Amino acid sequence: MGTRAWALLLVLCGTIFLEGIDVAMLAVAIPSIRSDLDLPTDTAAWVMSAYVLGYAGFTLLGGRAADLLGRRRMFLTWLTVFLAFSGLGGFATEGWTLIVARFVTGVSAAFMTPAALSLITTSYEEGEQRNKALLVFAGTAAGGFSLGLVIGGLLTQLGWRWVFFAPVLLAGALLVAATRLIPHQPHQPRPAESENAESENAEPGSSEPGSAEAEKSPGRPRRRTEGFDILGAATAAAAMLLAAYAVIRLEHGLDGWRLTAGAALAATTLLVVFVAVERRTPTPLVRLGILRTGSVVRADLGALLFVGAFFGFQFVLTLYLQETLRLSAFETGLVFGVVGVMSAVAGTYAPKVIGRLGARRTLVASLAGQGAFIASLLALGTGGWSVWLATVAVSLACMCHLGAIISYGLTVTSGVPDHEQGLATGLVTSTQQVGLTLGIPLLGILATTAPNLLSGVHTVVALDAAIVLGAAVLVAIGLGRRPSGAVEPEPLGLR
């Protein structure tokens, strides 16, 4: 890849890095925010939950909007909104302002992240070039969260408002660069138009992504998409919002269970309505037939399981380090900083592993390794040595997690046409957010309701390892039952 292609990739990866550090920094700063603004416990919890609620509720819509309304337009528009509302959070003097700012920031991430990922999968040729781009994207995502914990600890010492202002500076720089580097691209065609579009395409050229030649290159649809599934979009977003709300309310236990049950029932009803709408509309938000694509289904199911387990486990581990081992917020951030460095090291070896084993086999091995290293944390105690055990085991588990993320990125987009790349990435991103939304409160409740936090951590570790190993088994079974015509994604070809 040339200089302009790398520059474009750097900007797109900057988005997922921005998202990672934004979430991680706030997690470290919440105690200071709560103390400074004198927030009640439930309000402080909603400051954290509002982002996840907005992200989970609109990710599916965000992925499809990138396909239908233009990836460049969605990316730039919602990056601007992200910048504005992150700044608003920095000026907040009351809890409700923070909650609104975090909700809209989450909605912004739900639109710009699938747009960035689908820009990668459509701007770089399938094979070695796209695999390199996805590798860098996945490594940036893993490193952003871990580095954000360290940066958040430092900025909180200066003042918690910098946790909101720092992303503004980064988002501003990304916005300026993205405006220059992301080419104007025509709207994607409806599925019915794709055959006509394909008949106009020649063999793919070798033009560089992000250049004028790439913008005009064959394989890019030329027709404007008409019609947007407004009813489907509304029912999908409402169902996801209510489902996320119901899960977040699980933290309250039996208090207000009627409201929790009502939200879950309403979400289920809206999901049924959504499916009915998609079956009848000529321009569906989600073409239900894509769920017959084995790679998409496996990636979605796996993402739901192992992402929820991994991030729920990290949340519980943060509580353990600070409340049981009495580490400061900054010291806890340093532990996860080591995790981030190890993730970067894993990124240098992932291409060789995938090149030898293939994406699906690497996925199975990565999940199995992640589950095994997490299981080793059953030996955690109250001594100082537990800090070292946690650092080493979580670093190795995170390296495996990165390998799984990269493998998912290769399998979920393999064989999916360009006009549905945003939908495919939106689906897998949605299930990741659902997994995160489920994992943190459920595993958090399991840990904090135990006789003591240490026994709760042991319970969470055992369950987490079982979930991840179960995901590995499911994927391995899927490998053995591939249809006769299925083709394993090509190796990276990187050495």
PyMOL commands that set and color helices and strands:
alter all, ss='L'
color gray80, all
select helices_A, chain A and resi 3-37+41-69+71-90+95-123+128-158+162-181+191-199+212-215+230-252+257-280+288-292+294-324+329-357+359-379+385-413+418-448+453-480
alter helices_A, ss='H'
color red, helices_A
deselect
rebuild
show_as cartoon
